[in-house]
Amino acid sequence: MADIALTRNQVYQMAEIVAKFPDTEWFIIDASDTSGIGPTVLVKFLMFKDDHKDVDTTVNITDFSTW
């Protein structure tokens, strides 16, 4: 597993997401360097209870100020 570096702003955004979705237990952080400039960071989670899906919601918390 690779390390994922988050800016302070991204940590605050994660805290806001957790606060807004108190019934959500698991969050997936997906970071990729496919842009060639900097990492794209997505937070994925299951908002609607559905036994057939792992995630149904994606929030982009990429901090473009670091690019």
PyMOL Python script that loads the backbone (N, CA, C, O; Angstrom):
from pymol import cmd

cmd.read_pdbstr("""\
ATOM      1  N   MET A   1       0.853  -1.173   0.000  1.00  0.00           N
ATOM      2  CA  MET A   1       0.000   0.000   0.000  1.00  0.00           C
ATOM      3  C   MET A   1       0.897   1.235   0.000  1.00  0.00           C
ATOM      4  O   MET A   1       1.869   1.301   0.752  1.00  0.00           O
ATOM      5  N   ALA A   2       0.574   2.194  -0.831  1.00  0.00           N
ATOM      6  CA  ALA A   2       1.363   3.422  -0.945  1.00  0.00           C
ATOM      7  C   ALA A   2       0.864   4.482   0.035  1.00  0.00           C
ATOM      8  O   ALA A   2      -0.304   4.501   0.423  1.00  0.00           O
ATOM      9  N   ASP A   3       1.768   5.342   0.412  1.00  0.00           N
ATOM     10  CA  ASP A   3       1.399   6.463   1.279  1.00  0.00           C
ATOM     11  C   ASP A   3       0.587   7.476   0.485  1.00  0.00           C
ATOM     12  O   ASP A   3       0.796   7.655  -0.715  1.00  0.00           O
ATOM     13  N   ILE A   4      -0.330   8.128   1.163  1.00  0.00           N
ATOM     14  CA  ILE A   4      -1.122   9.202   0.566  1.00  0.00           C
ATOM     15  C   ILE A   4      -0.882  10.444   1.396  1.00  0.00           C
ATOM     16  O   ILE A   4      -1.171  10.462   2.592  1.00  0.00           O
ATOM     17  N   ALA A   5      -0.353  11.486   0.766  1.00  0.00           N
ATOM     18  CA  ALA A   5      -0.099  12.741   1.457  1.00  0.00           C
ATOM     19  C   ALA A   5      -1.281  13.678   1.234  1.00  0.00           C
ATOM     20  O   ALA A   5      -1.706  13.893   0.099  1.00  0.00           O
ATOM     21  N   LEU A   6      -1.809  14.235   2.324  1.00  0.00           N
ATOM     22  CA  LEU A   6      -2.938  15.164   2.250  1.00  0.00           C
ATOM     23  C   LEU A   6      -2.505  16.525   2.784  1.00  0.00           C
ATOM     24  O   LEU A   6      -1.731  16.612   3.737  1.00  0.00           O
ATOM     25  N   THR A   7      -3.010  17.580   2.160  1.00  0.00           N
ATOM     26  CA  THR A   7      -2.763  18.920   2.675  1.00  0.00           C
ATOM     27  C   THR A   7      -3.704  19.176   3.851  1.00  0.00           C
ATOM     28  O   THR A   7      -4.661  18.431   4.063  1.00  0.00           O
ATOM     29  N   ARG A   8      -3.435  20.205   4.591  1.00  0.00           N
ATOM     30  CA  ARG A   8      -4.304  20.572   5.712  1.00  0.00           C
ATOM     31  C   ARG A   8      -5.727  20.813   5.212  1.00  0.00           C
ATOM     32  O   ARG A   8      -6.689  20.400   5.860  1.00  0.00           O
ATOM     33  N   ASN A   9      -5.866  21.473   4.072  1.00  0.00           N
ATOM     34  CA  ASN A   9      -7.183  21.743   3.497  1.00  0.00           C
ATOM     35  C   ASN A   9      -7.927  20.442   3.194  1.00  0.00           C
ATOM     36  O   ASN A   9      -9.131  20.345   3.431  1.00  0.00           O
ATOM     37  N   GLN A  10      -7.226  19.459   2.679  1.00  0.00           N
ATOM     38  CA  GLN A  10      -7.861  18.175   2.379  1.00  0.00           C
ATOM     39  C   GLN A  10      -8.300  17.457   3.656  1.00  0.00           C
ATOM     40  O   GLN A  10      -9.346  16.810   3.678  1.00  0.00           O
ATOM     41  N   VAL A  11      -7.510  17.572   4.703  1.00  0.00           N
ATOM     42  CA  VAL A  11      -7.898  16.965   5.987  1.00  0.00           C
ATOM     43  C   VAL A  11      -9.167  17.639   6.514  1.00  0.00           C
ATOM     44  O   VAL A  11     -10.066  16.961   7.014  1.00  0.00           O
ATOM     45  N   TYR A  12      -9.245  18.964   6.404  1.00  0.00           N
ATOM     46  CA  TYR A  12     -10.460  19.678   6.817  1.00  0.00           C
ATOM     47  C   TYR A  12     -11.661  19.248   5.976  1.00  0.00           C
ATOM     48  O   TYR A  12     -12.762  19.084   6.502  1.00  0.00           O
ATOM     49  N   GLN A  13     -11.451  19.066   4.680  1.00  0.00           N
ATOM     50  CA  GLN A  13     -12.538  18.614   3.812  1.00  0.00           C
ATOM     51  C   GLN A  13     -12.997  17.213   4.206  1.00  0.00           C
ATOM     52  O   GLN A  13     -14.195  16.930   4.212  1.00  0.00           O
ATOM     53  N   MET A  14     -12.042  16.331   4.538  1.00  0.00           N
ATOM     54  CA  MET A  14     -12.403  14.986   4.995  1.00  0.00           C
ATOM     55  C   MET A  14     -13.235  15.063   6.265  1.00  0.00           C
ATOM     56  O   MET A  14     -14.234  14.355   6.393  1.00  0.00           O
ATOM     57  N   ALA A  15     -12.837  15.916   7.206  1.00  0.00           N
ATOM     58  CA  ALA A  15     -13.591  16.065   8.462  1.00  0.00           C
ATOM     59  C   ALA A  15     -15.002  16.571   8.177  1.00  0.00           C
ATOM     60  O   ALA A  15     -15.956  16.141   8.824  1.00  0.00           O
ATOM     61  N   GLU A  16     -15.138  17.471   7.225  1.00  0.00           N
ATOM     62  CA  GLU A  16     -16.463  17.986   6.866  1.00  0.00           C
ATOM     63  C   GLU A  16     -17.329  16.897   6.242  1.00  0.00           C
ATOM     64  O   GLU A  16     -18.523  16.814   6.533  1.00  0.00           O
ATOM     65  N   ILE A  17     -16.744  16.068   5.395  1.00  0.00           N
ATOM     66  CA  ILE A  17     -17.492  14.954   4.788  1.00  0.00           C
ATOM     67  C   ILE A  17     -17.961  13.988   5.871  1.00  0.00           C
ATOM     68  O   ILE A  17     -19.118  13.569   5.871  1.00  0.00           O
ATOM     69  N   VAL A  18     -17.071  13.635   6.789  1.00  0.00           N
ATOM     70  CA  VAL A  18     -17.424  12.711   7.876  1.00  0.00           C
ATOM     71  C   VAL A  18     -18.548  13.293   8.724  1.00  0.00           C
ATOM     72  O   VAL A  18     -19.458  12.567   9.125  1.00  0.00           O
ATOM     73  N   ALA A  19     -18.495  14.593   9.000  1.00  0.00           N
ATOM     74  CA  ALA A  19     -19.528  15.235   9.816  1.00  0.00           C
ATOM     75  C   ALA A  19     -20.872  15.270   9.101  1.00  0.00           C
ATOM     76  O   ALA A  19     -21.914  15.143   9.744  1.00  0.00           O
ATOM     77  N   LYS A  20     -20.866  15.438   7.788  1.00  0.00           N
ATOM     78  CA  LYS A  20     -22.115  15.542   7.030  1.00  0.00           C
ATOM     79  C   LYS A  20     -22.769  14.187   6.779  1.00  0.00           C
ATOM     80  O   LYS A  20     -23.961  14.119   6.479  1.00  0.00           O
ATOM     81  N   PHE A  21     -22.001  13.117   6.900  1.00  0.00           N
ATOM     82  CA  PHE A  21     -22.541  11.776   6.664  1.00  0.00           C
ATOM     83  C   PHE A  21     -22.263  10.890   7.875  1.00  0.00           C
ATOM     84  O   PHE A  21     -21.447   9.971   7.796  1.00  0.00           O
ATOM     85  N   PRO A  22     -22.934  11.157   8.996  1.00  0.00           N
ATOM     86  CA  PRO A  22     -22.637  10.440  10.240  1.00  0.00           C
ATOM     87  C   PRO A  22     -22.981   8.945  10.202  1.00  0.00           C
ATOM     88  O   PRO A  22     -22.465   8.178  11.014  1.00  0.00           O
ATOM     89  N   ASP A  23     -23.836   8.526   9.279  1.00  0.00           N
ATOM     90  CA  ASP A  23     -24.200   7.114   9.201  1.00  0.00           C
ATOM     91  C   ASP A  23     -23.207   6.299   8.372  1.00  0.00           C
ATOM     92  O   ASP A  23     -23.285   5.071   8.345  1.00  0.00           O
ATOM     93  N   THR A  24     -22.294   6.961   7.710  1.00  0.00           N
ATOM     94  CA  THR A  24     -21.313   6.272   6.881  1.00  0.00           C
ATOM     95  C   THR A  24     -20.142   5.828   7.752  1.00  0.00           C
ATOM     96  O   THR A  24     -19.557   6.628   8.481  1.00  0.00           O
ATOM     97  N   GLU A  25     -19.809   4.541   7.666  1.00  0.00           N
ATOM     98  CA  GLU A  25     -18.753   3.971   8.495  1.00  0.00           C
ATOM     99  C   GLU A  25     -17.407   3.890   7.786  1.00  0.00           C
ATOM    100  O   GLU A  25     -16.366   3.966   8.439  1.00  0.00           O
ATOM    101  N   TRP A  26     -17.405   3.737   6.449  1.00  0.00           N
ATOM    102  CA  TRP A  26     -16.174   3.504   5.709  1.00  0.00           C
ATOM    103  C   TRP A  26     -15.997   4.544   4.615  1.00  0.00           C
ATOM    104  O   TRP A  26     -16.952   4.893   3.921  1.00  0.00           O
ATOM    105  N   PHE A  27     -14.785   5.034   4.463  1.00  0.00           N
ATOM    106  CA  PHE A  27     -14.425   5.980   3.412  1.00  0.00           C
ATOM    107  C   PHE A  27     -13.184   5.445   2.702  1.00  0.00           C
ATOM    108  O   PHE A  27     -12.258   4.951   3.345  1.00  0.00           O
ATOM    109  N   ILE A  28     -13.170   5.544   1.396  1.00  0.00           N
ATOM    110  CA  ILE A  28     -12.024   5.107   0.600  1.00  0.00           C
ATOM    111  C   ILE A  28     -11.353   6.352   0.034  1.00  0.00           C
ATOM    112  O   ILE A  28     -12.012   7.192  -0.579  1.00  0.00           O
ATOM    113  N   ILE A  29     -10.060   6.470   0.236  1.00  0.00           N
ATOM    114  CA  ILE A  29      -9.296   7.569  -0.349  1.00  0.00           C
ATOM    115  C   ILE A  29      -8.553   7.009  -1.554  1.00  0.00           C
ATOM    116  O   ILE A  29      -7.757   6.078  -1.433  1.00  0.00           O
ATOM    117  N   ASP A  30      -8.823   7.590  -2.714  1.00  0.00           N
ATOM    118  CA  ASP A  30      -8.236   7.142  -3.969  1.00  0.00           C
ATOM    119  C   ASP A  30      -7.379   8.276  -4.521  1.00  0.00           C
ATOM    120  O   ASP A  30      -7.900   9.324  -4.905  1.00  0.00           O
ATOM    121  N   ALA A  31      -6.076   8.068  -4.561  1.00  0.00           N
ATOM    122  CA  ALA A  31      -5.168   9.087  -5.085  1.00  0.00           C
ATOM    123  C   ALA A  31      -4.483   8.536  -6.328  1.00  0.00           C
ATOM    124  O   ALA A  31      -4.004   7.402  -6.335  1.00  0.00           O
ATOM    125  N   SER A  32      -4.442   9.351  -7.381  1.00  0.00           N
ATOM    126  CA  SER A  32      -3.764   8.928  -8.603  1.00  0.00           C
ATOM    127  C   SER A  32      -2.983  10.105  -9.182  1.00  0.00           C
ATOM    128  O   SER A  32      -3.350  11.266  -9.000  1.00  0.00           O
ATOM    129  N   ASP A  33      -1.919   9.781  -9.868  1.00  0.00           N
ATOM    130  CA  ASP A  33      -1.078  10.797 -10.492  1.00  0.00           C
ATOM    131  C   ASP A  33      -1.249  10.793 -12.007  1.00  0.00           C
ATOM    132  O   ASP A  33      -0.285  11.028 -12.736  1.00  0.00           O
ATOM    133  N   THR A  34      -2.431  10.536 -12.479  1.00  0.00           N
ATOM    134  CA  THR A  34      -2.654  10.434 -13.921  1.00  0.00           C
ATOM    135  C   THR A  34      -2.665  11.787 -14.618  1.00  0.00           C
ATOM    136  O   THR A  34      -2.558  11.836 -15.843  1.00  0.00           O
ATOM    137  N   SER A  35      -2.791  12.887 -13.879  1.00  0.00           N
ATOM    138  CA  SER A  35      -2.829  14.209 -14.504  1.00  0.00           C
ATOM    139  C   SER A  35      -1.455  14.640 -14.999  1.00  0.00           C
ATOM    140  O   SER A  35      -1.353  15.456 -15.915  1.00  0.00           O
ATOM    141  N   GLY A  36      -0.398  14.099 -14.401  1.00  0.00           N
ATOM    142  CA  GLY A  36       0.944  14.494 -14.767  1.00  0.00           C
ATOM    143  C   GLY A  36       1.406  15.764 -14.066  1.00  0.00           C
ATOM    144  O   GLY A  36       2.568  16.149 -14.202  1.00  0.00           O
ATOM    145  N   ILE A  37       0.525  16.423 -13.322  1.00  0.00           N
ATOM    146  CA  ILE A  37       0.874  17.664 -12.636  1.00  0.00           C
ATOM    147  C   ILE A  37       0.959  17.428 -11.135  1.00  0.00           C
ATOM    148  O   ILE A  37       1.944  17.794 -10.494  1.00  0.00           O
ATOM    149  N   GLY A  38      -0.061  16.825 -10.592  1.00  0.00           N
ATOM    150  CA  GLY A  38      -0.128  16.558  -9.158  1.00  0.00           C
ATOM    151  C   GLY A  38      -1.160  15.487  -8.902  1.00  0.00           C
ATOM    152  O   GLY A  38      -1.871  15.078  -9.820  1.00  0.00           O
ATOM    153  N   PRO A  39      -1.252  15.026  -7.669  1.00  0.00           N
ATOM    154  CA  PRO A  39      -2.185  13.936  -7.368  1.00  0.00           C
ATOM    155  C   PRO A  39      -3.645  14.398  -7.352  1.00  0.00           C
ATOM    156  O   PRO A  39      -3.973  15.460  -6.824  1.00  0.00           O
ATOM    157  N   THR A  40      -4.496  13.582  -7.935  1.00  0.00           N
ATOM    158  CA  THR A  40      -5.942  13.763  -7.847  1.00  0.00           C
ATOM    159  C   THR A  40      -6.400  12.906  -6.679  1.00  0.00           C
ATOM    160  O   THR A  40      -6.094  11.715  -6.627  1.00  0.00           O
ATOM    161  N   VAL A  41      -7.133  13.500  -5.737  1.00  0.00           N
ATOM    162  CA  VAL A  41      -7.554  12.780  -4.538  1.00  0.00           C
ATOM    163  C   VAL A  41      -9.078  12.738  -4.496  1.00  0.00           C
ATOM    164  O   VAL A  41      -9.744  13.773  -4.491  1.00  0.00           O
ATOM    165  N   LEU A  42      -9.614  11.520  -4.464  1.00  0.00           N
ATOM    166  CA  LEU A  42     -11.056  11.314  -4.398  1.00  0.00           C
ATOM    167  C   LEU A  42     -11.402  10.586  -3.114  1.00  0.00           C
ATOM    168  O   LEU A  42     -10.668   9.703  -2.671  1.00  0.00           O
ATOM    169  N   VAL A  43     -12.525  10.962  -2.522  1.00  0.00           N
ATOM    170  CA  VAL A  43     -13.059  10.249  -1.364  1.00  0.00           C
ATOM    171  C   VAL A  43     -14.325   9.546  -1.838  1.00  0.00           C
ATOM    172  O   VAL A  43     -15.238  10.179  -2.368  1.00  0.00           O
ATOM    173  N   LYS A  44     -14.369   8.236  -1.643  1.00  0.00           N
ATOM    174  CA  LYS A  44     -15.506   7.440  -2.107  1.00  0.00           C
ATOM    175  C   LYS A  44     -16.165   6.768  -0.909  1.00  0.00           C
ATOM    176  O   LYS A  44     -15.498   6.324   0.026  1.00  0.00           O
ATOM    177  N   PHE A  45     -17.498   6.707  -0.963  1.00  0.00           N
ATOM    178  CA  PHE A  45     -18.222   6.049   0.118  1.00  0.00           C
ATOM    179  C   PHE A  45     -19.620   5.673  -0.345  1.00  0.00           C
ATOM    180  O   PHE A  45     -20.080   6.105  -1.402  1.00  0.00           O
ATOM    181  N   LEU A  46     -20.284   4.861   0.464  1.00  0.00           N
ATOM    182  CA  LEU A  46     -21.650   4.407   0.189  1.00  0.00           C
ATOM    183  C   LEU A  46     -22.615   5.276   0.973  1.00  0.00           C
ATOM    184  O   LEU A  46     -22.678   5.199   2.200  1.00  0.00           O
ATOM    185  N   MET A  47     -23.367   6.107   0.257  1.00  0.00           N
ATOM    186  CA  MET A  47     -24.330   6.989   0.908  1.00  0.00           C
ATOM    187  C   MET A  47     -25.690   6.312   1.043  1.00  0.00           C
ATOM    188  O   MET A  47     -26.357   6.444   2.070  1.00  0.00           O
ATOM    189  N   PHE A  48     -26.095   5.592   0.010  1.00  0.00           N
ATOM    190  CA  PHE A  48     -27.395   4.926   0.003  1.00  0.00           C
ATOM    191  C   PHE A  48     -27.188   3.450   0.277  1.00  0.00           C
ATOM    192  O   PHE A  48     -26.330   2.818  -0.338  1.00  0.00           O
ATOM    193  N   LYS A  49     -27.951   2.905   1.176  1.00  0.00           N
ATOM    194  CA  LYS A  49     -27.809   1.500   1.554  1.00  0.00           C
ATOM    195  C   LYS A  49     -28.223   0.608   0.393  1.00  0.00           C
ATOM    196  O   LYS A  49     -29.397   0.539   0.030  1.00  0.00           O
ATOM    197  N   ASP A  50     -27.240  -0.070  -0.181  1.00  0.00           N
ATOM    198  CA  ASP A  50     -27.472  -0.960  -1.318  1.00  0.00           C
ATOM    199  C   ASP A  50     -26.471  -2.102  -1.195  1.00  0.00           C
ATOM    200  O   ASP A  50     -25.261  -1.880  -1.236  1.00  0.00           O
ATOM    201  N   ASP A  51     -26.969  -3.303  -1.048  1.00  0.00           N
ATOM    202  CA  ASP A  51     -26.104  -4.455  -0.852  1.00  0.00           C
ATOM    203  C   ASP A  51     -25.277  -4.804  -2.082  1.00  0.00           C
ATOM    204  O   ASP A  51     -24.370  -5.632  -1.997  1.00  0.00           O
ATOM    205  N   HIS A  52     -25.572  -4.190  -3.220  1.00  0.00           N
ATOM    206  CA  HIS A  52     -24.907  -4.549  -4.460  1.00  0.00           C
ATOM    207  C   HIS A  52     -23.763  -3.607  -4.827  1.00  0.00           C
ATOM    208  O   HIS A  52     -23.078  -3.834  -5.825  1.00  0.00           O
ATOM    209  N   LYS A  53     -23.549  -2.568  -4.050  1.00  0.00           N
ATOM    210  CA  LYS A  53     -22.509  -1.603  -4.373  1.00  0.00           C
ATOM    211  C   LYS A  53     -21.538  -1.433  -3.216  1.00  0.00           C
ATOM    212  O   LYS A  53     -21.910  -1.539  -2.048  1.00  0.00           O
ATOM    213  N   ASP A  54     -20.292  -1.166  -3.566  1.00  0.00           N
ATOM    214  CA  ASP A  54     -19.296  -0.830  -2.546  1.00  0.00           C
ATOM    215  C   ASP A  54     -19.307   0.670  -2.274  1.00  0.00           C
ATOM    216  O   ASP A  54     -19.194   1.100  -1.126  1.00  0.00           O
ATOM    217  N   VAL A  55     -19.446   1.467  -3.342  1.00  0.00           N
ATOM    218  CA  VAL A  55     -19.512   2.922  -3.222  1.00  0.00           C
ATOM    219  C   VAL A  55     -20.532   3.458  -4.221  1.00  0.00           C
ATOM    220  O   VAL A  55     -20.756   2.857  -5.271  1.00  0.00           O
ATOM    221  N   ASP A  56     -21.145   4.583  -3.892  1.00  0.00           N
ATOM    222  CA  ASP A  56     -22.051   5.224  -4.833  1.00  0.00           C
ATOM    223  C   ASP A  56     -21.849   6.742  -4.874  1.00  0.00           C
ATOM    224  O   ASP A  56     -22.526   7.449  -5.621  1.00  0.00           O
ATOM    225  N   THR A  57     -20.909   7.228  -4.063  1.00  0.00           N
ATOM    226  CA  THR A  57     -20.663   8.664  -3.985  1.00  0.00           C
ATOM    227  C   THR A  57     -19.159   8.917  -4.055  1.00  0.00           C
ATOM    228  O   THR A  57     -18.370   8.228  -3.408  1.00  0.00           O
ATOM    229  N   THR A  58     -18.778   9.908  -4.844  1.00  0.00           N
ATOM    230  CA  THR A  58     -17.377  10.292  -4.975  1.00  0.00           C
ATOM    231  C   THR A  58     -17.259  11.800  -4.814  1.00  0.00           C
ATOM    232  O   THR A  58     -17.976  12.558  -5.467  1.00  0.00           O
ATOM    233  N   VAL A  59     -16.358  12.231  -3.946  1.00  0.00           N
ATOM    234  CA  VAL A  59     -16.106  13.653  -3.721  1.00  0.00           C
ATOM    235  C   VAL A  59     -14.642  13.921  -4.067  1.00  0.00           C
ATOM    236  O   VAL A  59     -13.742  13.258  -3.551  1.00  0.00           O
ATOM    237  N   ASN A  60     -14.417  14.882  -4.929  1.00  0.00           N
ATOM    238  CA  ASN A  60     -13.065  15.247  -5.332  1.00  0.00           C
ATOM    239  C   ASN A  60     -12.516  16.278  -4.339  1.00  0.00           C
ATOM    240  O   ASN A  60     -13.057  17.378  -4.230  1.00  0.00           O
ATOM    241  N   ILE A  61     -11.451  15.928  -3.617  1.00  0.00           N
ATOM    242  CA  ILE A  61     -10.848  16.867  -2.662  1.00  0.00           C
ATOM    243  C   ILE A  61      -9.428  17.242  -3.102  1.00  0.00           C
ATOM    244  O   ILE A  61      -8.573  17.550  -2.271  1.00  0.00           O
ATOM    245  N   THR A  62      -9.190  17.212  -4.404  1.00  0.00           N
ATOM    246  CA  THR A  62      -7.882  17.576  -4.931  1.00  0.00           C
ATOM    247  C   THR A  62      -7.577  19.014  -4.550  1.00  0.00           C
ATOM    248  O   THR A  62      -8.415  19.898  -4.731  1.00  0.00           O
ATOM    249  N   ASP A  63      -6.386  19.252  -4.026  1.00  0.00           N
ATOM    250  CA  ASP A  63      -5.967  20.597  -3.646  1.00  0.00           C
ATOM    251  C   ASP A  63      -5.088  21.145  -4.771  1.00  0.00           C
ATOM    252  O   ASP A  63      -3.878  20.920  -4.796  1.00  0.00           O
ATOM    253  N   PHE A  64      -5.717  21.866  -5.697  1.00  0.00           N
ATOM    254  CA  PHE A  64      -5.012  22.395  -6.864  1.00  0.00           C
ATOM    255  C   PHE A  64      -4.007  23.482  -6.516  1.00  0.00           C
ATOM    256  O   PHE A  64      -3.159  23.826  -7.340  1.00  0.00           O
ATOM    257  N   SER A  65      -4.090  24.029  -5.304  1.00  0.00           N
ATOM    258  CA  SER A  65      -3.158  25.091  -4.906  1.00  0.00           C
ATOM    259  C   SER A  65      -1.727  24.554  -4.777  1.00  0.00           C
ATOM    260  O   SER A  65      -0.773  25.332  -4.764  1.00  0.00           O
ATOM    261  N   THR A  66      -1.577  23.255  -4.683  1.00  0.00           N
ATOM    262  CA  THR A  66      -0.234  22.672  -4.552  1.00  0.00           C
ATOM    263  C   THR A  66       0.384  22.337  -5.904  1.00  0.00           C
ATOM    264  O   THR A  66       1.530  21.892  -5.972  1.00  0.00           O
ATOM    265  N   TRP A  67      -0.370  22.550  -6.980  1.00  0.00           N
ATOM    266  CA  TRP A  67       0.144  22.202  -8.321  1.00  0.00           C
ATOM    267  C   TRP A  67       0.955  23.309  -8.844  1.00  0.00           C
ATOM    268  O   TRP A  67       1.478  23.220  -9.955  1.00  0.00           O
TER     269      TRP A  67
END
""", "prot")
cmd.dss("prot")
cmd.show_as("cartoon", "prot")
cmd.util.cbc("prot")
cmd.orient("prot")
